[in-house]
Amino acid sequence: MSVDETVVYLIRHGETEWNVQRRLQGHQDIPLSALGLQQAEKVAQRLAKERLHAVYSSDLLRAKMTAMRIAHYQQQPVILHPGLRERSYGTYEGKRWDEIPGYGEGFRSHLWAAEGVESWLHMQRRAMRTLSEIVSRHVGERVAVVSHGGTINAILAYIEGSGEPRYKIANTSVTCLTYLAGRWNIAWLNDTSHWNGE
């Protein structure tokens, strides 16, 4: 590893009841479920083996609660940033996926925007702008960034050069990114080995 290479551990928040109910959360401030709290503790214990220089989080409660467990073991504060939020789904927030007419690939598309829904491209741009801001503060360091499934997918799509989300990002999964000399690399993604205590 180069002394100037920054390592970013990109973590999805723990499970919420709305995840289980398959409801669109968007910017709604939903807390972690009992299982989500257990998942947050497990990923925090996994990352406790690493020395992290900072812990960043979306300012939404489910991400913040997850980040607080990680920060506890690191003896670091949680730095909240609204740029790490999930995509806003406007008036569709709180609805189950099967309650939304035409939900599917068209809904996920960066071309799809209606009823106050934030566009895929806008969400991707704000996520990458925020991530670039974070790595500029932590050259050559290791940081944790707790965010959301859609946001993480948007970041991965940007790095891979694909136009659409490709992955089912698991709750409290860890994706490792590296950044050096203006170039992003995906070291590994969507790892949940800590669920089994590995």
Buried (B, 14 or more C-beta within 10 A) or exposed (E): EEEEBBBBBBBBBBBBBBBEEEBBBBBBEBBBBEBBBBBBBBBBBBBBEBEBBBBBBBBBBBBBBBBBBBBBBBEBEBBBBEBBBBBBBBEBBBBEEEEBEEBEEEBBBBEBBEEEBBBBBBBBBBBBEBBEEBBEEBEBBBBBBBBBBBBBBBBBBBBEEEBEBEBEBBBBBBBBBBBBEEEBEBEEBBBBEBBEEE
